[in-house]
Amino acid sequence: MFEQAGCAWCETFDREIAPIYPKTEEGRRAPLRRVSIDNPVPPDLAFVEVERIAPVFVLIHSGQEIGRIRGYPGEDHFWGLLGALMKKLDAVRTGGEPVSPAEKTLLPVA
């Protein structure tokens, strides 16, 4: 999770999702790591394109970005978008096609 101090949507995520996330199957498969967009990117994430919005949730497997969720769309949408990312992760793990750049970003349906 790329976050920023004072970000209202990051704080909403922290209230609604963060306390339960590690207890979920998704949380066990994709542990949440927090990275501030105000600091230099850690060397092991140098390949990730950092955006100047927060939060951005980036799912990574074996040094490859599987996909991302831009912003926090609310609890219901978040779980649905995360579920779609987990399906992409499963496809990559089972020898599916690499994820194209156009498929990486999941946005909430308006």
PyMOL CGO cylinders between C-alpha atoms (Angstrom):
from pymol import cmd
from pymol.cgo import CYLINDER

trace = [
    CYLINDER, 0.00, 0.00, 0.00, 1.45, 3.31, -1.05, 0.3, 1, 1, 1, 1, 1, 1,
    CYLINDER, 1.45, 3.31, -1.05, 0.10, 5.88, 1.41, 0.3, 1, 1, 1, 1, 1, 1,
    CYLINDER, 0.10, 5.88, 1.41, 0.58, 9.46, 2.50, 0.3, 1, 1, 1, 1, 1, 1,
    CYLINDER, 0.58, 9.46, 2.50, 0.33, 11.12, 5.90, 0.3, 1, 1, 1, 1, 1, 1,
    CYLINDER, 0.33, 11.12, 5.90, -2.89, 13.05, 6.26, 0.3, 1, 1, 1, 1, 1, 1,
    CYLINDER, -2.89, 13.05, 6.26, -4.64, 11.12, 3.48, 0.3, 1, 1, 1, 1, 1, 1,
    CYLINDER, -4.64, 11.12, 3.48, -8.33, 10.88, 4.39, 0.3, 1, 1, 1, 1, 1, 1,
    CYLINDER, -8.33, 10.88, 4.39, -8.88, 7.79, 2.20, 0.3, 1, 1, 1, 1, 1, 1,
    CYLINDER, -8.88, 7.79, 2.20, -5.88, 6.06, 3.79, 0.3, 1, 1, 1, 1, 1, 1,
    CYLINDER, -5.88, 6.06, 3.79, -7.40, 6.77, 7.20, 0.3, 1, 1, 1, 1, 1, 1,
    CYLINDER, -7.40, 6.77, 7.20, -10.76, 5.39, 6.07, 0.3, 1, 1, 1, 1, 1, 1,
    CYLINDER, -10.76, 5.39, 6.07, -9.02, 2.23, 4.86, 0.3, 1, 1, 1, 1, 1, 1,
    CYLINDER, -9.02, 2.23, 4.86, -7.27, 2.00, 8.23, 0.3, 1, 1, 1, 1, 1, 1,
    CYLINDER, -7.27, 2.00, 8.23, -10.62, 2.13, 10.03, 0.3, 1, 1, 1, 1, 1, 1,
    CYLINDER, -10.62, 2.13, 10.03, -12.63, -0.14, 7.74, 0.3, 1, 1, 1, 1, 1, 1,
    CYLINDER, -12.63, -0.14, 7.74, -10.20, -2.75, 6.40, 0.3, 1, 1, 1, 1, 1, 1,
    CYLINDER, -10.20, -2.75, 6.40, -6.78, -2.68, 8.09, 0.3, 1, 1, 1, 1, 1, 1,
    CYLINDER, -6.78, -2.68, 8.09, -7.88, -4.30, 11.39, 0.3, 1, 1, 1, 1, 1, 1,
    CYLINDER, -7.88, -4.30, 11.39, -9.39, -7.34, 9.66, 0.3, 1, 1, 1, 1, 1, 1,
    CYLINDER, -9.39, -7.34, 9.66, -7.17, -7.60, 6.60, 0.3, 1, 1, 1, 1, 1, 1,
    CYLINDER, -7.17, -7.60, 6.60, -4.44, -9.83, 8.13, 0.3, 1, 1, 1, 1, 1, 1,
    CYLINDER, -4.44, -9.83, 8.13, -7.13, -12.25, 9.34, 0.3, 1, 1, 1, 1, 1, 1,
    CYLINDER, -7.13, -12.25, 9.34, -8.50, -12.83, 5.83, 0.3, 1, 1, 1, 1, 1, 1,
    CYLINDER, -8.50, -12.83, 5.83, -7.36, -15.31, 3.19, 0.3, 1, 1, 1, 1, 1, 1,
    CYLINDER, -7.36, -15.31, 3.19, -6.31, -12.36, 1.01, 0.3, 1, 1, 1, 1, 1, 1,
    CYLINDER, -6.31, -12.36, 1.01, -4.31, -10.89, 3.87, 0.3, 1, 1, 1, 1, 1, 1,
    CYLINDER, -4.31, -10.89, 3.87, -2.49, -14.15, 4.44, 0.3, 1, 1, 1, 1, 1, 1,
    CYLINDER, -2.49, -14.15, 4.44, -1.72, -14.56, 0.74, 0.3, 1, 1, 1, 1, 1, 1,
    CYLINDER, -1.72, -14.56, 0.74, -0.82, -10.91, 0.14, 0.3, 1, 1, 1, 1, 1, 1,
    CYLINDER, -0.82, -10.91, 0.14, 0.36, -9.30, 3.39, 0.3, 1, 1, 1, 1, 1, 1,
    CYLINDER, 0.36, -9.30, 3.39, -0.03, -5.54, 3.50, 0.3, 1, 1, 1, 1, 1, 1,
    CYLINDER, -0.03, -5.54, 3.50, 3.19, -3.58, 3.34, 0.3, 1, 1, 1, 1, 1, 1,
    CYLINDER, 3.19, -3.58, 3.34, 2.98, 0.16, 3.82, 0.3, 1, 1, 1, 1, 1, 1,
    CYLINDER, 2.98, 0.16, 3.82, 5.20, 2.55, 1.88, 0.3, 1, 1, 1, 1, 1, 1,
    CYLINDER, 5.20, 2.55, 1.88, 4.98, 6.33, 2.17, 0.3, 1, 1, 1, 1, 1, 1,
    CYLINDER, 4.98, 6.33, 2.17, 4.90, 8.17, -1.16, 0.3, 1, 1, 1, 1, 1, 1,
    CYLINDER, 4.90, 8.17, -1.16, 6.69, 11.01, 0.61, 0.3, 1, 1, 1, 1, 1, 1,
    CYLINDER, 6.69, 11.01, 0.61, 9.86, 8.93, 1.09, 0.3, 1, 1, 1, 1, 1, 1,
    CYLINDER, 9.86, 8.93, 1.09, 12.23, 7.32, -1.40, 0.3, 1, 1, 1, 1, 1, 1,
    CYLINDER, 12.23, 7.32, -1.40, 10.98, 3.99, -2.74, 0.3, 1, 1, 1, 1, 1, 1,
    CYLINDER, 10.98, 3.99, -2.74, 12.68, 1.01, -1.06, 0.3, 1, 1, 1, 1, 1, 1,
    CYLINDER, 12.68, 1.01, -1.06, 15.24, -0.62, -3.38, 0.3, 1, 1, 1, 1, 1, 1,
    CYLINDER, 15.24, -0.62, -3.38, 13.28, -3.88, -3.62, 0.3, 1, 1, 1, 1, 1, 1,
    CYLINDER, 13.28, -3.88, -3.62, 10.31, -1.94, -5.05, 0.3, 1, 1, 1, 1, 1, 1,
    CYLINDER, 10.31, -1.94, -5.05, 12.29, 0.18, -7.52, 0.3, 1, 1, 1, 1, 1, 1,
    CYLINDER, 12.29, 0.18, -7.52, 10.47, -1.46, -10.44, 0.3, 1, 1, 1, 1, 1, 1,
    CYLINDER, 10.47, -1.46, -10.44, 7.06, -0.21, -9.22, 0.3, 1, 1, 1, 1, 1, 1,
    CYLINDER, 7.06, -0.21, -9.22, 5.78, 2.97, -10.83, 0.3, 1, 1, 1, 1, 1, 1,
    CYLINDER, 5.78, 2.97, -10.83, 4.83, 5.18, -7.90, 0.3, 1, 1, 1, 1, 1, 1,
    CYLINDER, 4.83, 5.18, -7.90, 1.92, 7.54, -8.34, 0.3, 1, 1, 1, 1, 1, 1,
    CYLINDER, 1.92, 7.54, -8.34, 1.37, 10.78, -6.47, 0.3, 1, 1, 1, 1, 1, 1,
    CYLINDER, 1.37, 10.78, -6.47, -2.07, 9.70, -5.28, 0.3, 1, 1, 1, 1, 1, 1,
    CYLINDER, -2.07, 9.70, -5.28, -2.85, 7.72, -2.18, 0.3, 1, 1, 1, 1, 1, 1,
    CYLINDER, -2.85, 7.72, -2.18, -3.68, 5.10, -1.36, 0.3, 1, 1, 1, 1, 1, 1,
    CYLINDER, -3.68, 5.10, -1.36, -2.55, 2.81, -4.14, 0.3, 1, 1, 1, 1, 1, 1,
    CYLINDER, -2.55, 2.81, -4.14, -2.57, -0.93, -3.49, 0.3, 1, 1, 1, 1, 1, 1,
    CYLINDER, -2.57, -0.93, -3.49, -0.03, -2.82, -5.62, 0.3, 1, 1, 1, 1, 1, 1,
    CYLINDER, -0.03, -2.82, -5.62, -0.04, -6.62, -5.75, 0.3, 1, 1, 1, 1, 1, 1,
    CYLINDER, -0.04, -6.62, -5.75, 3.43, -8.02, -6.45, 0.3, 1, 1, 1, 1, 1, 1,
    CYLINDER, 3.43, -8.02, -6.45, 4.58, -11.59, -7.04, 0.3, 1, 1, 1, 1, 1, 1,
    CYLINDER, 4.58, -11.59, -7.04, 8.18, -12.64, -7.70, 0.3, 1, 1, 1, 1, 1, 1,
    CYLINDER, 8.18, -12.64, -7.70, 9.30, -9.14, -8.61, 0.3, 1, 1, 1, 1, 1, 1,
    CYLINDER, 9.30, -9.14, -8.61, 6.42, -8.58, -11.04, 0.3, 1, 1, 1, 1, 1, 1,
    CYLINDER, 6.42, -8.58, -11.04, 3.51, -6.23, -10.57, 0.3, 1, 1, 1, 1, 1, 1,
    CYLINDER, 3.51, -6.23, -10.57, 0.30, -8.22, -10.95, 0.3, 1, 1, 1, 1, 1, 1,
    CYLINDER, 0.30, -8.22, -10.95, -2.00, -5.24, -10.64, 0.3, 1, 1, 1, 1, 1, 1,
    CYLINDER, -2.00, -5.24, -10.64, -3.08, -2.26, -8.58, 0.3, 1, 1, 1, 1, 1, 1,
    CYLINDER, -3.08, -2.26, -8.58, -6.10, -0.58, -7.09, 0.3, 1, 1, 1, 1, 1, 1,
    CYLINDER, -6.10, -0.58, -7.09, -5.98, 3.20, -7.26, 0.3, 1, 1, 1, 1, 1, 1,
    CYLINDER, -5.98, 3.20, -7.26, -7.63, 4.89, -4.33, 0.3, 1, 1, 1, 1, 1, 1,
    CYLINDER, -7.63, 4.89, -4.33, -9.86, 3.35, -1.71, 0.3, 1, 1, 1, 1, 1, 1,
    CYLINDER, -9.86, 3.35, -1.71, -13.30, 2.75, -3.22, 0.3, 1, 1, 1, 1, 1, 1,
    CYLINDER, -13.30, 2.75, -3.22, -15.03, 1.74, 0.00, 0.3, 1, 1, 1, 1, 1, 1,
    CYLINDER, -15.03, 1.74, 0.00, -15.21, -1.60, 1.74, 0.3, 1, 1, 1, 1, 1, 1,
    CYLINDER, -15.21, -1.60, 1.74, -17.48, -3.48, -0.68, 0.3, 1, 1, 1, 1, 1, 1,
    CYLINDER, -17.48, -3.48, -0.68, -15.69, -2.37, -3.83, 0.3, 1, 1, 1, 1, 1, 1,
    CYLINDER, -15.69, -2.37, -3.83, -12.26, -2.91, -2.28, 0.3, 1, 1, 1, 1, 1, 1,
    CYLINDER, -12.26, -2.91, -2.28, -12.91, -6.60, -1.58, 0.3, 1, 1, 1, 1, 1, 1,
    CYLINDER, -12.91, -6.60, -1.58, -14.31, -7.12, -5.09, 0.3, 1, 1, 1, 1, 1, 1,
    CYLINDER, -14.31, -7.12, -5.09, -11.33, -5.44, -6.76, 0.3, 1, 1, 1, 1, 1, 1,
    CYLINDER, -11.33, -5.44, -6.76, -8.91, -7.31, -4.53, 0.3, 1, 1, 1, 1, 1, 1,
    CYLINDER, -8.91, -7.31, -4.53, -10.64, -10.57, -5.45, 0.3, 1, 1, 1, 1, 1, 1,
    CYLINDER, -10.64, -10.57, -5.45, -10.07, -9.80, -9.13, 0.3, 1, 1, 1, 1, 1, 1,
    CYLINDER, -10.07, -9.80, -9.13, -6.37, -9.15, -8.42, 0.3, 1, 1, 1, 1, 1, 1,
    CYLINDER, -6.37, -9.15, -8.42, -6.11, -12.45, -6.55, 0.3, 1, 1, 1, 1, 1, 1,
    CYLINDER, -6.11, -12.45, -6.55, -7.52, -14.26, -9.61, 0.3, 1, 1, 1, 1, 1, 1,
    CYLINDER, -7.52, -14.26, -9.61, -4.80, -12.63, -11.73, 0.3, 1, 1, 1, 1, 1, 1,
    CYLINDER, -4.80, -12.63, -11.73, -2.24, -13.77, -9.17, 0.3, 1, 1, 1, 1, 1, 1,
    CYLINDER, -2.24, -13.77, -9.17, -3.58, -17.31, -9.34, 0.3, 1, 1, 1, 1, 1, 1,
    CYLINDER, -3.58, -17.31, -9.34, -3.33, -17.24, -13.14, 0.3, 1, 1, 1, 1, 1, 1,
    CYLINDER, -3.33, -17.24, -13.14, 0.28, -16.07, -13.04, 0.3, 1, 1, 1, 1, 1, 1,
    CYLINDER, 0.28, -16.07, -13.04, 1.19, -18.68, -10.42, 0.3, 1, 1, 1, 1, 1, 1,
    CYLINDER, 1.19, -18.68, -10.42, -0.28, -21.48, -12.51, 0.3, 1, 1, 1, 1, 1, 1,
    CYLINDER, -0.28, -21.48, -12.51, 1.62, -20.49, -15.63, 0.3, 1, 1, 1, 1, 1, 1,
    CYLINDER, 1.62, -20.49, -15.63, -0.95, -18.14, -17.11, 0.3, 1, 1, 1, 1, 1, 1,
    CYLINDER, -0.95, -18.14, -17.11, -0.06, -15.26, -19.34, 0.3, 1, 1, 1, 1, 1, 1,
    CYLINDER, -0.06, -15.26, -19.34, 1.88, -12.36, -17.84, 0.3, 1, 1, 1, 1, 1, 1,
    CYLINDER, 1.88, -12.36, -17.84, -0.26, -9.40, -16.95, 0.3, 1, 1, 1, 1, 1, 1,
    CYLINDER, -0.26, -9.40, -16.95, -0.28, -6.69, -19.61, 0.3, 1, 1, 1, 1, 1, 1,
    CYLINDER, -0.28, -6.69, -19.61, 0.12, -3.05, -18.52, 0.3, 1, 1, 1, 1, 1, 1,
    CYLINDER, 0.12, -3.05, -18.52, -3.48, -2.31, -19.56, 0.3, 1, 1, 1, 1, 1, 1,
    CYLINDER, -3.48, -2.31, -19.56, -4.78, -5.06, -17.26, 0.3, 1, 1, 1, 1, 1, 1,
    CYLINDER, -4.78, -5.06, -17.26, -2.83, -3.98, -14.18, 0.3, 1, 1, 1, 1, 1, 1,
    CYLINDER, -2.83, -3.98, -14.18, -5.04, -1.18, -12.93, 0.3, 1, 1, 1, 1, 1, 1,
    CYLINDER, -5.04, -1.18, -12.93, -8.43, -1.93, -11.46, 0.3, 1, 1, 1, 1, 1, 1,
    CYLINDER, -8.43, -1.93, -11.46, -10.74, 0.99, -10.95, 0.3, 1, 1, 1, 1, 1, 1,
    CYLINDER, -10.74, 0.99, -10.95, -14.03, 1.06, -9.12, 0.3, 1, 1, 1, 1, 1, 1,
    CYLINDER, -14.03, 1.06, -9.12, -17.11, 0.83, -11.31, 0.3, 1, 1, 1, 1, 1, 1,
    CYLINDER, -17.11, 0.83, -11.31, -19.00, 4.11, -11.17, 0.3, 1, 1, 1, 1, 1, 1,
]
cmd.load_cgo(trace, "trace")
